[in-house]
Amino acid sequence: MAEPAAERIFSPVAVIAIVLFALIPLGSATFFATSVVQFTLALLFLATVGRYAIRNDPAQAAQALLKGVPPGALLALPALAIIQTSAQFAIGFSTGPTLAMTQATMTTIVLVAFYLLCRGAAISRRDIQILLLGLVAIGTAEALYGLLNLLSGNEYLLIYKRKIFPHSATGTLTGRSHFAYLMEMTAPIALALLATQARRTRIYGATDSTGRTIAAATAAVTILLALIFSRSRMGIMAISGAAGIVMLLSRKLAPATLEDTRSEKRSRNFVVGIALIAVLGFGVLIGLEAVIDRFGNLEHDFQASRRHAWLATFRMFLDAPVVGHGWGTFRELVVGYQPRPTGNFFPHAHNEYLQVMAEGGLVGLGIVGYLLVLYVRRLVSTLSRQLDYQQRAITVALAVSTTSVLFHSVADFGLRIPGIALTFMVALALFVRVTESPQLIAETVDSNLKRRRRRSKRRRAE
């Protein structure tokens, strides 16, 4: 099938460069780094849209940028944040600081703009390949850096001396849970690439696929090891749960279609199984005791920390249940809702959904619920379609990546870290584009079937 003729709005290489730009300075979690990332992305978005409008016309630019995007779903959260911030300037809507609300609103707008740029960068099969490989390359590099720091005992992240989470792999990020988010988003893609390359080698006898299979296996093993030794309990549970649910859905919803032969399945499963065995083997050599011990302290740690944060967040929500206290006000206001000093300070709720309730009220929670319904509906409808193996593998991988982040966000705040949020926007944009146009991944089932039949005829003729 021919690739789409639409004009690319943004470069996929630039998308990956932006993610790197945001991840390297500790995920851009500081006020200065966040501001630089926001300013850079705002300029890029305006320049991109302006250039496209000059080459075509403003109406075509808007149409190309928003094609296939439900405006209500895209603009609902930014609109809520803008309304809250405007009301703060006009009537003192919240007791929270205006600066925090303004920056949080800008962050939300910039994330939406970056999502549109990612969509505009993924219009052809080659674009999708660049973005997928770019995410895996980022995940592998971060994983290697995190594992090397862990094994060498180095507690410096570049030039920054790490003060928390010692003896954990964190890459260039300060938090092990934030690092786990990154590994969760890239590990499923690496495994999908490994499975599809192994299958391609088996079916088509492509000699160039052997090196790619080894590279994909190396990336998958490295990323999964880094996820385990981040020692993030929720990260490990989130990706396990997401993988189980999405793969079960895929198996139940997939229509009857061309099945792989037994030898093809055996070859593919053998390669993926070897990679998982390698992860377990290296994990045992490095030492899994510290990881296992953290799971043993799960209930104690919850009672000592997150329980207090969640209760304070819920009290904050009850004080302004309709529209919340304002986007970005949690950090400054939550202390007033703790019934007694706990010795812990929580700049975030460690639960994205509770924090949305506190900052956006039932309106904000309703918007997030609507977005989740759209996501689940798209996932179910796509997995119910007739897809070839590679299309389904990449779709499932991207679904596991995004679903794992949604699960992990029940107990953490990775999406409040700019570098992680931007990576999630790339994975989400890829998921949406692939589910819209599966042909961007590989050939259709029908053409694959025809090709196999032609090969069989040639073999019989010989």
Secondary structure as the mmCIF struct_conf table of DSSP 4:
data_model
#
loop_
_struct_conf.conf_type_id
_struct_conf.id
_struct_conf.beg_label_comp_id
_struct_conf.beg_label_asym_id
_struct_conf.beg_label_seq_id
_struct_conf.end_label_comp_id
_struct_conf.end_label_asym_id
_struct_conf.end_label_seq_id
HELX_LH_PP_P HELX_LH_PP_P1 ALA A 2 PRO A 4
HELX_LH_PP_P HELX_LH_PP_P2 ALA A 6 ARG A 8
BEND BEND1 PHE A 10 PHE A 10
HELX_RH_AL_P HELX_RH_AL_P1 PRO A 12 LEU A 23
TURN_TY1_P TURN_TY1_P1 ILE A 24 PRO A 25
HELX_RH_3T_P HELX_RH_3T_P1 LEU A 26 SER A 28
BEND BEND2 THR A 30 THR A 30
HELX_RH_AL_P HELX_RH_AL_P2 PHE A 31 ARG A 55
BEND BEND3 ASN A 56 ASN A 56
HELX_RH_AL_P HELX_RH_AL_P3 PRO A 58 LEU A 66
TURN_TY1_P TURN_TY1_P2 LYS A 67 GLY A 68
HELX_RH_AL_P HELX_RH_AL_P4 PRO A 71 ILE A 91
BEND BEND4 THR A 95 GLY A 96
HELX_RH_AL_P HELX_RH_AL_P5 THR A 98 ALA A 121
BEND BEND5 SER A 124 SER A 124
HELX_RH_AL_P HELX_RH_AL_P6 ARG A 125 SER A 152
TURN_TY1_P TURN_TY1_P3 GLY A 153 GLY A 153
STRN STRN1 TYR A 156 LEU A 157
TURN_TY1_P TURN_TY1_P4 LEU A 158 ILE A 159
STRN STRN2 TYR A 160 LYS A 161
HELX_LH_PP_P HELX_LH_PP_P3 ARG A 162 ARG A 162
BEND BEND6 ILE A 164 PHE A 165
TURN_TY1_P TURN_TY1_P5 PRO A 166 HIS A 167
BEND BEND7 SER A 168 SER A 168
TURN_TY1_P TURN_TY1_P6 GLY A 171 THR A 172
BEND BEND8 LEU A 173 THR A 174
HELX_RH_AL_P HELX_RH_AL_P7 ARG A 176 TYR A 204
TURN_TY1_P TURN_TY1_P7 THR A 207 THR A 207
HELX_RH_AL_P HELX_RH_AL_P8 ASP A 208 PHE A 229
TURN_TY1_P TURN_TY1_P8 SER A 230 ARG A 231
HELX_RH_AL_P HELX_RH_AL_P9 ARG A 233 LEU A 253
HELX_LH_PP_P HELX_LH_PP_P4 ALA A 254 PRO A 255
BEND BEND9 ALA A 256 ALA A 256
HELX_LH_PP_P HELX_LH_PP_P5 LEU A 258 THR A 261
HELX_RH_AL_P HELX_RH_AL_P10 ARG A 262 ILE A 286
HELX_RH_AL_P HELX_RH_AL_P11 GLU A 289 GLY A 296
TURN_TY1_P TURN_TY1_P9 ASN A 297 ASN A 297
HELX_RH_AL_P HELX_RH_AL_P12 LEU A 298 ASP A 301
HELX_RH_PI_P HELX_RH_PI_P1 PHE A 302 ARG A 306
HELX_RH_AL_P HELX_RH_AL_P13 ARG A 307 ASP A 319
BEND BEND10 ALA A 320 ALA A 320
TURN_TY1_P TURN_TY1_P10 PRO A 321 VAL A 323
BEND BEND11 HIS A 325 HIS A 325
TURN_TY1_P TURN_TY1_P11 TRP A 327 GLY A 328
HELX_RH_AL_P HELX_RH_AL_P14 PHE A 330 LEU A 333
HELX_RH_3T_P HELX_RH_3T_P2 VAL A 334 TYR A 337
BEND BEND12 PRO A 339 ARG A 340
BEND BEND13 GLY A 343 GLY A 343
BEND BEND14 PRO A 347 HIS A 348
BEND BEND15 HIS A 350 HIS A 350
HELX_RH_AL_P HELX_RH_AL_P15 GLU A 352 LEU A 383
TURN_TY1_P TURN_TY1_P12 SER A 384 SER A 384
BEND BEND16 ARG A 385 ARG A 385
HELX_RH_AL_P HELX_RH_AL_P16 TYR A 389 HIS A 408
TURN_TY1_P TURN_TY1_P13 SER A 409 VAL A 410
BEND BEND17 ALA A 411 ALA A 411
HELX_RH_3T_P HELX_RH_3T_P3 GLY A 414 ARG A 416
BEND BEND18 ILE A 417 ILE A 417
HELX_RH_AL_P HELX_RH_AL_P17 PRO A 418 GLU A 436
HELX_RH_3T_P HELX_RH_3T_P4 PRO A 438 LEU A 440
TURN_TY1_P TURN_TY1_P14 ILE A 441 ILE A 441
BEND BEND19 ALA A 442 ALA A 442
HELX_RH_AL_P HELX_RH_AL_P18 VAL A 445 ALA A 461
#
